[in-house]
Amino acid sequence: MSGDNSKKPEGMATKGFPVGPEIKDSAQDQPHSTDLPYQPGNDDVLSFRPYKGAEKLKDKVCIVTGGDSGIGRSIAAMFARESAKSVTIVYLEKEQEDAEQTKELIEAEGVEALLIAQDLSTGEEAARSVVQKVVDRFGRVDVLVNNASMQHKLSSIEDTDAEYLESTFKTNVFAMFYLAKHVLPHMARGSTIVNSTSVTAYYGSASLLEYSSTKGAIVAFTRSLSLQLAPKGIRVNAVAPGPIITPLNPATREQDNLDGWYNKIPALGRLGQPSEMGPAYVYLASHDSSYMSGQVLHPNGGTIVNG
C-alpha cells in the first residue's frame, strides 16, 4: 500500500480527503459564518478539513459498516490516518464505486483496506460471513463500528409499510446484534465497539418514525451491551450525530422536505460535515476513552439533549 500522494484519485486532496466548496474550514471555527449549503447527493462535493493522525489506533484491525460514503467514509479514512493495521468497510453492492474511492483514501495512508459487499439486512449469516472474512485475513478484530443505516420517509404511521419497517430494523438494529455476536470471540480485552445512533433518538422525527425508533433502540443496545461486556474488558459506546451533509439525506427527502430540514439548523448555525464526526469515533475506538463505556457522544451542532 503506497502513501504516495501522486497516486491519489483525481479530485482528492493531498491530505487524503475529498475537497469541495460546500463549507470552508473557517466556518468550522466560526458559528453562523456561512450560508446553508446545498445538499449534495454524493461525496464528490463534500469538503473535509485536514486531519492529523497521532497513531491512536496503531496496528488495530478495524471494521466499519456503511463505510463507503458519508460519515462511514470519514471514519474509515481517519482510522487509517491513525495508523490502523487494516480498515474493512462493509457496504451494499450498488455502492461499489463509492467503496473503491474510500479504499483509495485508506490505502493512501499506507493502511490495508478490505472491501466486503454485503447486505447486512439479510440476516445473521451475512454478519457471520463478514466477520469470518476479516478474521481469515487479519486474525482478529480490535474495533467494530456499527454504522450501516437506512431510512424511509413516513408522513403518517397509517402509511407504515411492513417491508420498509422490517428492512429498517434489520439493517439498523438486528445487524448490530449479529455482528457483535460473531465478532466477540475474536476480540481481546481492550477492544471496542462503537455504534452510530442519531440525535433523532432524543428529540424524535415526525417524518422518520421508523428510523428514529431504531436509533432509540441503538442507545439502549449500547448501554446494555456495555454492561454485559464490561467484565471482558470490551468497551461499547455510541455517537449520535446531528444534521450532517451526507448522501443519505437527499436520498430520502424531497426538496420541500429538505428545505424544512435546513430550517432546523442547530445552535452553531450550520449543518455538520462527515469529517466532523470522524474524530468522535476515533476517540471512542482509542485508548483515549479507556474510562468510557455505555456512553453516547453528541456532535450535533449545539442541540442540547439528555438535559
C-alpha positions in Angstrom: 0.0 0.0 0.0 1.6 3.3 -1.0 1.3 6.6 0.8 2.5 8.4 -2.3 0.1 11.4 -2.8 0.8 11.3 -6.5 -1.3 8.1 -6.7 -4.4 9.6 -5.0 -7.5 9.6 -7.2 -8.3 12.7 -9.2 -10.3 15.2 -7.2 -8.8 14.1 -3.8 -6.9 16.5 -1.6 -3.3 15.6 -0.8 -4.3 15.3 2.8 -6.3 12.2 1.8 -9.8 13.6 2.0 -12.2 14.8 -0.8 -12.3 18.5 -1.5 -15.3 20.6 -2.2 -16.9 24.1 -2.0 -19.7 23.5 0.5 -18.3 24.6 3.8 -15.0 26.3 4.3 -12.6 25.4 7.1 -13.2 28.8 8.7 -16.9 28.0 9.1 -15.9 25.1 11.4 -14.3 27.7 13.7 -16.9 30.5 13.4 -20.6 29.6 14.1 -23.1 31.3 11.8 -20.3 32.3 9.4 -21.6 30.5 6.3 -24.9 30.3 4.4 -26.8 27.0 4.4 -25.0 24.7 2.0 -26.5 22.9 -1.0 -27.4 19.4 0.0 -25.1 17.1 -2.1 -26.3 13.7 -3.3 -22.8 12.1 -3.3 -19.5 12.5 -1.6 -17.8 14.2 -4.6 -18.7 17.7 -3.4 -18.1 17.2 0.3 -15.2 19.3 1.8 -13.0 17.9 4.5 -10.8 19.7 7.0 -7.3 18.3 7.1 -6.9 15.8 9.9 -3.6 14.9 11.5 -3.2 11.5 13.0 -1.3 10.6 16.1 -1.1 6.7 15.8 -4.1 6.4 18.2 -5.2 3.2 16.5 -1.8 1.8 15.7 -1.9 -1.8 14.5 -5.7 -2.1 15.2 -7.8 -4.3 13.0 -11.0 -2.3 12.3 -14.4 -2.9 10.7 -16.6 -0.1 9.6 -20.1 -1.0 8.3 -21.6 1.6 5.9 -18.1 2.7 5.3 -18.4 3.6 1.6 -19.6 7.2 2.0 -20.7 10.0 4.3 -19.9 9.5 8.0 -18.6 6.0 7.3 -16.1 7.2 4.8 -14.9 9.8 7.3 -14.5 7.1 10.0 -12.6 4.8 7.7 -10.2 7.5 6.4 -9.5 8.8 9.9 -8.9 5.3 11.3 -6.3 4.9 8.5 -4.7 8.2 9.3 -4.5 7.0 13.0 -2.2 4.1 11.7 -4.7 1.3 11.9 -3.3 -2.1 10.7 -6.3 -2.5 8.5 -9.7 -1.0 7.8 -12.5 -3.2 6.4 -15.6 -1.4 5.0 -18.9 -3.2 4.5 -21.3 -1.8 2.0 -24.2 -2.6 -0.4 -23.0 -3.9 -3.8 -24.6 -0.9 -5.6 -22.2 1.4 -3.7 -19.1 -0.3 -5.2 -17.9 2.9 -6.8 -18.0 4.8 -3.5 -16.4 1.9 -1.7 -13.5 1.9 -4.2 -12.9 5.6 -3.6 -12.9 5.1 0.2 -10.4 2.2 -0.3 -8.1 4.6 -2.1 -8.3 7.0 0.8 -7.4 4.3 3.2 -4.5 2.9 1.1 -3.2 6.5 0.6 -2.3 6.3 4.3 -0.3 3.1 3.8 -3.1 1.1 5.5 -4.5 -2.1 4.1 -8.2 -1.9 3.0 -10.6 -4.8 2.7 -13.9 -4.3 0.8 -16.8 -6.5 1.6 -20.0 -6.0 -0.4 -22.7 -7.5 1.9 -26.3 -6.6 2.6 -26.5 -6.9 6.4 -30.3 -6.7 6.4 -30.4 -10.3 5.0 -29.8 -11.9 8.4 -27.3 -13.4 10.8 -25.3 -15.3 8.1 -24.4 -12.0 6.4 -22.8 -10.8 9.7 -21.1 -14.1 10.3 -19.6 -14.0 6.8 -18.3 -10.5 7.2 -16.5 -11.3 10.5 -15.1 -14.6 9.2 -13.6 -12.8 6.1 -11.9 -10.3 8.4 -10.6 -12.9 10.8 -9.4 -15.1 7.9 -7.4 -12.2 6.6 -6.2 -10.5 9.8 -6.6 -13.0 12.6 -8.7 -10.8 14.9 -10.9 -7.8 15.3 -10.0 -4.8 17.6 -12.6 -2.2 16.6 -16.1 -2.7 15.3 -18.0 0.3 14.1 -21.7 -0.4 13.5 -22.5 2.5 11.2 -24.7 0.9 8.4 -28.1 2.6 8.3 -31.1 3.1 6.2 -34.2 5.4 6.4 -37.5 5.9 4.8 -39.8 8.9 4.9 -43.0 8.2 6.7 -45.5 11.0 6.8 -48.1 9.1 8.8 -48.0 5.9 10.9 -51.1 4.9 8.9 -48.8 4.6 5.9 -46.5 2.1 7.5 -45.3 -0.5 5.1 -44.3 -3.8 6.6 -41.4 -4.4 4.2 -39.9 -0.9 4.8 -40.4 -1.2 8.6 -38.7 -4.6 8.8 -35.8 -3.7 6.5 -35.1 -0.6 8.5 -34.9 -2.5 11.8 -33.0 -5.4 10.2 -30.3 -3.0 8.8 -30.1 -0.5 11.7 -30.6 -2.8 14.7 -30.6 -6.5 14.0 -27.3 -6.3 12.2 -25.7 -4.8 15.2 -26.8 -7.8 17.4 -25.4 -10.3 14.8 -22.1 -8.5 14.2 -21.5 -8.1 17.9 -22.3 -11.8 18.5 -19.9 -13.1 15.9 -17.1 -10.6 16.4 -16.9 -11.2 20.2 -14.9 -14.5 20.0 -12.3 -12.6 18.0 -11.9 -9.6 20.4 -9.5 -9.4 23.2 -9.6 -7.2 26.3 -9.2 -3.5 25.3 -11.2 -4.0 22.1 -14.1 -1.6 21.3 -17.5 -1.4 19.7 -18.8 1.9 18.5 -22.4 2.2 17.3 -24.0 5.0 15.3 -27.2 6.3 16.7 -28.7 9.8 16.0 -29.9 13.0 17.6 -33.4 11.8 16.5 -33.2 9.2 19.2 -33.6 12.0 21.7 -36.0 14.5 20.1 -37.7 12.3 17.6 -38.7 12.8 14.0 -42.2 13.1 12.7 -41.2 12.1 9.1 -38.6 9.4 10.1 -40.7 7.4 12.5 -39.1 4.1 11.7 -35.5 5.4 11.6 -35.7 7.4 14.8 -37.2 4.4 16.5 -34.3 2.2 15.5 -31.9 4.9 16.7 -33.5 4.9 20.1 -33.1 1.1 20.2 -29.4 1.5 19.5 -29.0 3.7 22.5 -30.5 1.0 24.7 -28.5 -1.6 22.9 -25.3 0.3 23.5 -25.9 0.7 27.2 -27.0 -2.9 27.8 -24.2 -4.4 25.8 -21.6 -2.3 27.6 -22.8 -3.8 30.9 -22.6 -7.3 29.5 -19.1 -6.9 28.1 -17.5 -4.9 30.8 -16.2 -8.0 32.6 -14.5 -9.0 29.4 -12.7 -5.6 29.2 -14.5 -4.7 26.0 -16.0 -1.2 25.8 -19.2 -0.3 24.0 -20.1 3.3 23.2 -22.1 5.3 20.6 -22.1 8.5 18.6 -25.3 10.5 17.9 -24.7 12.8 15.0 -26.9 15.8 14.4 -27.9 17.1 10.9 -25.0 16.1 8.7 -24.4 16.6 5.0 -24.4 13.0 3.7 -25.8 11.2 0.7 -28.4 9.5 2.9 -30.4 12.7 3.5 -31.3 13.8 -0.1 -32.0 10.2 -1.0 -35.0 10.1 1.4 -36.2 13.7 1.3 -38.0 15.7 -1.5 -36.9 19.3 -2.0 -39.7 20.8 0.1 -38.8 18.4 2.9 -35.1 19.3 2.6 -36.0 23.0 2.9 -37.8 22.2 6.2 -34.8 20.1 7.3 -32.5 23.1 6.7 -34.7 25.3 8.9 -33.9 23.0 11.9 -30.3 24.2 12.0 -28.8 23.8 15.5 -27.2 26.5 17.6 -23.9 26.7 15.7 -25.9 27.9 12.7 -25.0 25.3 10.0 -25.1 21.7 9.1 -22.3 19.4 10.0 -19.8 17.7 7.8 -18.9 14.0 7.9 -15.3 14.9 8.7 -16.5 16.5 11.9 -18.0 13.2 13.0 -14.9 11.0 12.4 -12.9 12.3 15.5 -15.6 11.2 17.8 -15.3 7.7 16.5 -11.5 7.8 16.8 -11.8 8.9 20.4 -14.2 6.1 21.3 -12.2 3.5 19.4 -8.9 4.5 21.0 -7.3 4.3 24.5 -8.1 8.0 25.0 -11.6 6.9 26.1 -10.4 4.0 28.2 -12.7 5.0 31.1 -15.8 5.4 29.0 -18.4 2.7 28.2 -22.1 2.7 27.7 -22.0 6.4 26.8 -23.2 8.4 23.8 -21.3 11.4 22.3 -23.3 14.2 20.8 -21.6 16.0 17.9 -24.8 17.8 16.8 -24.0 21.5 16.4 -25.2 22.5 19.8 -28.6 20.8 20.2 -28.9 20.1 24.0 -30.0 16.5 24.8 -30.1 14.4 27.9 -30.7 17.6 29.9 
